[in-house]
Amino acid sequence: MIYFDNAATSRFKPKSVRKAVVKELKNSANPGRGAHRDAIRASMLVENARAYLLSALGADDDYELVFTKNCTEALNLAIFGTVIPKTHVVTTALEHNSVLRPLFKLKDENVISLSVLNPDRFGKINPAHFERMLGNDTRLAVVTAQSNVTGMTTDLAAIGKICAGHNVTLLADGAQAVPLTKINVKEMNISMLAAPGHKGLHGPQGTGFLIFKRNLNVRPLLLGGTGTDSDSVYMPKSPPESLEAGTLNAAGIAGLLEGAKWSFKHAEASRKHIEKLSEKIIYGLKKIPGVTLYTADDCFTGVVSFNVKGADSTEVGDILNEKYHVAVRAGLHCAPLVHNANETLDVGAVRVGIGVDNTEKEADKLLSAVKSIAAKFR
């Protein structure tokens, strides 16, 4: 099977990741839940991972990091944990349902007012248009670093500067961006950054995290045991304990730490490799009659979406899977407003997610398969 579904989850996991997960499973202990040697070791592992990720993403002592089971949970924690009732929130049409569903729930319950910024004709979020949407009552902006449908990136530095100037909290969704898009939360005025461990960081599934400014006083989604303040029926007051109720995924975090180390170390080489394959696939698809491309000509970020004239995206995905043994993602990708903007809400799109271990030979096989499928439907 040729795996081009890395935007959903990365297939490649460094040997160090697999080794770390197995080691932790063999020596299981509950971090923060005991004074014996293995519990202390597990706690140190979690804190080492926390410190590494904070440093790698440009956070200083003004920031904290909590672990979650995925990016969706991190985004929900950020939104429900910081939203101020009767205030205005701005987001974009590029967002994933992990952002849209919480925000529209709050809007429908009259907790917030909500504005959604559409991308320009090039599929980008224009910072000047974004600034015009901010009002005196705007307190939160939620913006993706990179679309999971088109691969288009957002100028987070410009958005962050605007938010800082208007006293607006900026939550960035880094699901598709970390670490290949360079993000420094301090320099870019990002108040909160949510990310998964299993995509660009090449860690295990079931891992994610939220980085946030300490002064935001994020409210917990879950209440329960923390291993601290156990004489109280109330949650601890300070993070990370206040936001990490229940047993942490120590084996997953062990793998995430090793995946993050590998990914940041090889980020530049990985970026160049993915840019090269993205360019090859984009220009290859453009040459195929009957193919409509939704990724911009100069967007070489590893996410390429297209359709074949006369075919539903799921049909194309099924043929690629069954006949050509190529794995892609077909459908709506949990991002309905992007598809609405692209006029593909009825048919979805075929998404190619390029990974660090994909090859030019695999790209050629994909293009050859799409060419044959497109010819069939002409």
Steps between C-alpha positions, in 0.01 A plus 500: 500500500625847407403721792398856413276563802754672723274801555276265700785332687863446412595146405872545565605465863871521584654194663559708813124556531415132486780419743387765750137383494594136555743591778235699683242224459746249645570727799154646549443735789253780559663845472429717801332217690770358725835549672661180375781497245295414193227756575765769546665393173165522318440846646844615387428367151181708479677812625788451257254475212317808623820702522627384160181592314476839668857582403469364145198720432648819642316518831660670799402498869182692420362184338382161623433172317247230581466162333178387336394191309496685165484844341119498514505480878765772516285732285189428706692567821629828360160617375274390786771576756554863404187628328343803667118510483339781302815575304585476131712224344659502153597189306550402136334281239820294481441346841450136592183389680710472816478879499172562321279267703599641841465858374165446330371323812593806706346729239173303486479507880543882489821482700698683230453687175704352216647629175652271236754644257502350151831455317584723205487376140842341546376297797696704755394686810574868444628660825351839405158340452547318830572824685186662362291227663625582850275710718518657844345186648724249317693296754594180316617409150543141387712456188653194336869506412433284194184377330452124517318513164701734277832509686492879497689660789400804702732788584483441874765763573285769338181370663675480837626856477150622419351305792761636741420853388129447566537305827353189337601149606626302200449123493692334216412154371832336417363160399644504149786744560717386791795474452554561126349848517731700723305609807632701793211576732676784683629681191174451309276620787313169510311474828412131455622229264331161462675210327481121465787264561421250226533712184805713424663413831492128412388390844231249595128555460324600820738790566466875471564817695398858562753778557349812657589815687478448875305823553204363303388291800365220280203320655506117501284279280548197724499476878651217699812361658831674442730349762523842666273677752337163562361619834268736311180431305597787268745508213848648549511869414803500271595325176609252391330302779179703478455393136634143503242302697541123483786275399720640226599295195858448613589255222352735241682800646825302496448438130395859440820631659717283276290582194527871572877478544535321166257732322655827614851369432405406143248782441696682231580187299142376542362836387711499184405140420128564544518824300668313214240222493214749540621696199533182295149381586336841454650559157440139403132526588467830312603323180228234525182584302188489716678568829404804709761607753408680825855553621677813376783465248756630750370319810755227564406406856423130457121521465362484145128475424330436168198348326447308179226634273196273497598307814423533868815536711421182694474306174846620397634413844351151480653435157841622616476268798360187336663507156822693552565436872542870572364638829358853491220675687178572312195689624440819696799485740300641795526850352159589350559873452807440282297269281221755488750762378638253243147394396582138583257444787311244289797300370780565748860483380783251468781596736861393460693524827874485430735361763871506564537141378310537172713475186500644149427152368186487715398845375540378142279198572235725653500732200483208258204355689311831506565545128345160430201571725441841340509343153238248608255775598553722196 
